[in-house]
Amino acid sequence: MAHKIIGIDIGDRGIKISKIIPNNKGFDIDEIKEISIDGEDYVSALKQIFKEESNSFFVTGVKNINIYKREIKLPFLDKAKVLKVLPFQIEQKIPLKLEQIHYDYNLTKNKETKVTNISTFIVNKEDFNNNFEKIKDINVKLRAMLPDSLSYRYLYNTLDSEIVAFLDIGAKYSRFLIFNNDRMLSDLTIKMAGNDIDKVISETFDVSLEMAKQAKEKVSKVFEFESNQDESKLIIEKIIKEKIDNIIDIINVELKRVNLDKKIPIYLLGGGALISNLSSYIESKLNFITKKSSLWKAPIYAKSVGYALRETQYIKDCKVNFLKGEFALKSSESGIIPKNIWLYLFFIIVLVSLFFTQEKLKYNALKDKIDKIENNTQKISKQLIKDDFYDPTELLSIVSSRDDTEEKIIPSHTALDHLSNVSKLFLDAKIKLDVKSINILEKQISITTFVDSIEVIDQLVEALKKDKCYKTIKKGNSKKIKKTDQIRITLTINNLDC
């Protein structure tokens, strides 16, 4: 049974939980829900919910208010040197000593300028220990604990857009973030959010905060005094616009700071995203295109989905995790097989098979050579018995006249060389495939693999043709596997001249 990945977003008004089940095509979202924690100890609430989740592992985060984020640039690319210098660079940029902090980082290298850009995420050990011990007390298999700002990064694919913005209007705080691939260009915590709007509406109309919240989300008839309905709607709109405008003014200042003048996509998240017509209002005030995603059923669940997505193949990079060193969990404790283990096992099996294949080839070649020598010996012996020799040079002429030149036992390209070439060509082409077997003969290579579409087969052929040795490539009959919707195909490379 597949392990579930559960993302936990512990907010000010409640806990959002998203359950994801990985599969061959990516993942399925199994369940998304919210539980209230009004004054309740969330550890007890989570213990009750997850007591049956023995086949799951969990991802959560450390709140932004407890995180120091520092961007560091170093004028060299060598990773070992970067990691040696990094702790001292961090200590210069924060009001804490190294022994008081816990940190992780994400590196991006610019080979043209020979500069390493490092996004560092630092947390006070005391704050982190408090968070860690609470989650640990829930008795779940905690896989990762990360800065909550990175949960937004995992919500989009960099193949769709390199630069993406997020505006999360929560209860106590609003968040504005911009990502350029794996670099965080901006991460603002704005002390203006849903509670501020609710409070003004509540005081203006003398209603409860819950009614004020409903009015904010709908900007419609939620009050009992009907004679004032139209005027009430206008007043509520004015209150909302005033608070949203305050947020927009802060964002405009930030956009100037990061020197971003082109139109980019923005996702509206949090409870504030439920405000009617907020998307069109944001687009009219800022240089953004508002977008929606099918990954979450409502914007309030986005962060919990982002946490869960971190542990899927959907995310390749930016794997920041505070669970390192003394906080790291062993793989046996987490119950998870490392993602690359199947690839490692595959290569080990292939290498072992190639070793025995090569030894078999050597054995056969040596056996042929021995048989040839025996045949020549028998022929020479028969002639020696039949003829009389008086001159020793005549005997030498018979032996030297025999054709005993050695054939090449191993070709100039060994089976291991071909395997390495084929693997490198596929990796360079960035083709997703599931190789089942590679059979390498003296003048032929046969590759059997599973692919997702016919187009991928043509990509495989083009990738192989980049090596001058592999010019004659024949595609075998393809067969669609109903169970997985994949296509089984065998490619044969003939006339090897390497």
MITILO-978915 format. One record per residue (C-alpha): x, y, z; residue in one letter. Coordinates in pm, whole numbers, plus 50000, padded with zeros to 5 digits. Example, Ala and Ser with C-alpha at 12.3 -4.5 7.8 and 13.67 -1.06 7.14 Angstrom:
2
512304955050780A/513674989450714S/
This chain:
498
500005000050000M/501345034549902A/502355058450178H/500235089450214K/501935123250235I/500145146650476I/500785184050477G/499865202350799I/499365240250800D/498905252651158I/497205286451123G/495765312051363D/492145301151321R/492545264351244G/494635235951106I/494465227650736K/495325191950639I/495985178350289S/496555141350215K/498315131449893I/498945096449756I/501905093949511P/501445072049200N/503235064548871N/501775095448703K/502415119348993G/499925120049279F/496255119949376D/494815143949635I/493045120249874D/491555144450129E/491625181350224I/490035194050544K/490215220050822E/489805216351197I/489145244651440S/491595251151724I/489885280151900D/491815280452225G/492405242852202E/495775226052223D/496425216051861Y/498665187051968V/495695169352130S/493535176051824A/496145162251585L/496775131751804K/493095122551777Q/493035127351398I/496245108751317F/496005079351555K/494955057351259E/497515071451013E/500265045351062S/500965043350689N/501565080550640S/504335105650682F/504065142550750F/505425176250640V/504875208950824T/506605242250870G/508015268351105V/506085301251099K/507615330150913N/507775352451223I/510365328251371N/512565327251058I/515485348850952Y/515915349050573K/519225361350440R/520485362850081E/524245357250055I/526465360149746K/529915344449726L/532375350749439P/533165313949370F/531335282149263L/533135254649455D/530475239349684K/532915226849947A/534375261649979K/530885277249990V/529775254550276L/532955261450469K/532475299250450V/528675299850484L/528325296750867P/530575326850924F/528655347250664Q/525385338550838I/526705348451182E/527595383151053Q/524015389050931K/521965379151239I/521915389551608P/522605353951726L/525605331051768K/526085300051553L/525475277051849E/522055293751902Q/520705287251555I/519555259751324H/519705266950949Y/519385253150598D/519985268250255Y/519365266249882N/522195272249635L/521955285949281T/525095290749071K/525705316248797N/528465301348583K/528795332848373E/529575355848666T/531075327548877K/528875337349170V/526995314349408T/523675328249533N/522615313149866I/519135316650014S/519545309050385T/516735301350630F/517695305050997I/515705297151310V/516505301851677N/517145267051821K/514885274052119E/511935283251893D/512605253751668F/512855229151957N/509455240452085N/507885234351743N/509715201651694F/508825187252034E/505125195251989K/504965177851651I/507075149051782K/504615145052071D/501855137751819I/503765105451748N/503705108451369V/506415100551114K/507665135651049L/509485136750716R/510265173850680A/509965206450868M/510645237350660L/510245275150652P/506545280450582D/507365304850300S/508705275950092L/505325258350097S/504275284249836Y/507255275349615R/506035239549586Y/502635250449451L/503785257249097Y/505895241248827N/508815262448701T/508215247848352L/504935267348337D/506335300548454S/509715310948591E/508495340648796I/505365336649008V/503845357649288A/501565348249579F/499305370249791L/497995351650095D/495505372250295I/495215352950620G/493565360550953A/496295379851141K/498845385650864Y/499055388350487S/501975373950293R/503385385649960F/506025364149791L/507775363549453I/509785333649328F/512115333049029N/512625295748977N/514135285149312D/515185320049423R/512905339249658M/512905375149531L/510465387549793S/508855375450116D/506825402150296L/504775397150609T/502135424850610I/500375433250937K/497065438850761M/494715409550704A/491235395150734G/490835401551106N/491405438951053D/488635440550793I/486295419951011D/486955442351310K/486105474651122V/482915459450973I/481905445851313S/482395479751485E/480715498951203T/477525478051202F/477635465751563D/477495429051462V/479505398451559S/482905391351404L/481475360051239E/478735380151065M/481325406050967A/483465378550814K/480525365450610Q/479735400650490A/483325405850385K/483395373450183E/480065379150009K/479605417250023V/475875409450018S/472725408050239K/473755394250578V/472145420050809F/468635421250950E/467895458150886F/466605456550525E/466105493950478S/469875498250487N/470905469550251Q/472255489349956D/474015514350177E/475465486050388S/476915469550081K/478595501849973L/480045507550321I/481415471950336I/482965475549992E/484585508150101K/486025492150417I/487405462350221I/488885484349948K/490545507050204E/492305477550372K/493165460450043I/494535493549912D/496835495350214N/498175460750124I/498525470849756I/500515502249849D/503015480850043I/503275456349750I/503955484749505N/506885496349716V/508235460749720E/507885457249341L/510005488249296K/512625473849532R/512965441449334V/512795461449007N/510035439848862L/508225458248583D/506765429948373K/503345413848414K/503565380648599I/501035355248730P/499825358149090I/497895333049300Y/495445347049558L/495355325149868L/494005324350222G/490575333950351G/490915368450194G/490915352649849A/487205344549901L/486305381649884I/484035387749584S/485735402849278N/489125404849452L/490885390349144S/489675417648908S/490395444649165Y/493995432349215I/494525431248836E/493255467148803S/495645479549072K/498775458249014L/500685445548715N/499605409348770F/497535382448604I/495525363848868T/495595326048832K/493795296448984K/495085261249041S/493365227449044S/495785215049312L/493625227249598W/489835228949626K/489885262649808A/492625289149851P/492725284550230I/494195249450182Y/497035259549949A/499845259550208K/498975224850339S/499005211949980V/502375228749927G/503835211050231Y/502635177250102A/503885183549748L/507425188449876R/507795150749918E/506575141249568T/508445138449237Q/506495169649134Y/509225189249313I/512835184149203K/514775212349366D/514825236449661C/514645208149915K/515215228950228V/514555209250548N/515335218150909F/515305181251007L/519055176850979K/521845168151216G/520485161751565E/516915165051437F/517255141351141A/515065110451135L/516445077251015K/514835062250705S/513665032650917S/511875057051150E/510245075950866S/509095043850698G/510065057250357I/512285040950097I/514625067349949P/513275078949615K/516355069349414N/516875034649559I/515065017549270W/517335035449025L/520405024649223Y/519184988649234L/518524989248861F/522065000748784F/523564975349025I/521634947248855I/522664959848510V/526314962848613L/526344927748763V/524654913948449S/527174931848230L/530064918448434F/528944882348388F/528094888648022T/531564902447962Q/533174873248143E/531084849347933K/532264866647615L/535874863947731K/535404827047812Y/533844819547472N/536594838547290A/539334820247483L/537604786847420K/537504793847045D/541164803047054K/542074770847240I/540044750046992D/541854766846704K/545254760046861I/544324723346916E/543224719746550N/546474735346429N/548464712646662T/546724681646527Q/547414692046167K/551084698746244I/551384665646431S/549964646146138K/552404662545896Q/555304656346132L/554424619246145I/553944617145768K/557054636745655D/560754631545712D/562794662345799F/566474665845765Y/566674703445801D/565284719246123P/564294750745932T/561744730045738E/560004721046067L/559924757746168L/558404767345833S/555434743945891I/554694758546235V/555154794946128S/552994789945818S/549894782846030R/547344810746072D/547294816446446D/546684853946454T/544554863246755E/541114877746701E/539974906046923K/538374890547229I/536824923847347I/535654950947102P/537084986047126S/533814996747296H/532964973147582T/529414965347692A/529944988347990L/530955016947758D/527775012847555H/525635012147870L/527295044047993S/526795060947652N/523125051447626V/522395062347986S/524155095947935K/522265102647609L/518915096247779F/519855117748083L/521075146647863D/517795145547668A/515815146847997K/513475119247882I/511175102648134K/511225064848079L/511255031548257D/514035009648114V/513384972548165K/516404957447988S/519464966047778I/521004936647586N/524404943747432I/525884920147171L/528994923846958E/527284943246677K/523874950846825Q/522204968047121I/518604960647217S/516774984247459I/513334975347598T/511555003447784T/508175017247891F/507255052647783V/504205075047832D/503565084047465S/504545077147101I/506285111247089E/508745099547357V/509825070447129I/510875095146859D/512735115347124Q/514605083747228L/515675077146868V/516875113046821E/518785111547150A/520575079347046L/521515093346702K/523625120046870K/526315093246914D/528085086046584K/528125048746664C/524335046046675Y/523125055346327K/521035024846234T/518165023846486I/515135001646432K/511875005946626K/510164973246715G/506444967846757N/504944989147033S/502414975447280K/500154995847508K/499874982947865I/496244988047975K/496974986848347K/499425016548343T/498545033748008D/502225031047918Q/503715018947589I/506264990547574R/508784994547291I/512044977947189T/514714997947004L/517464978946820T/520754995346725I/522464976046440N/525774978046253N/527784989846551L/531185001246431D/532655011846764C/
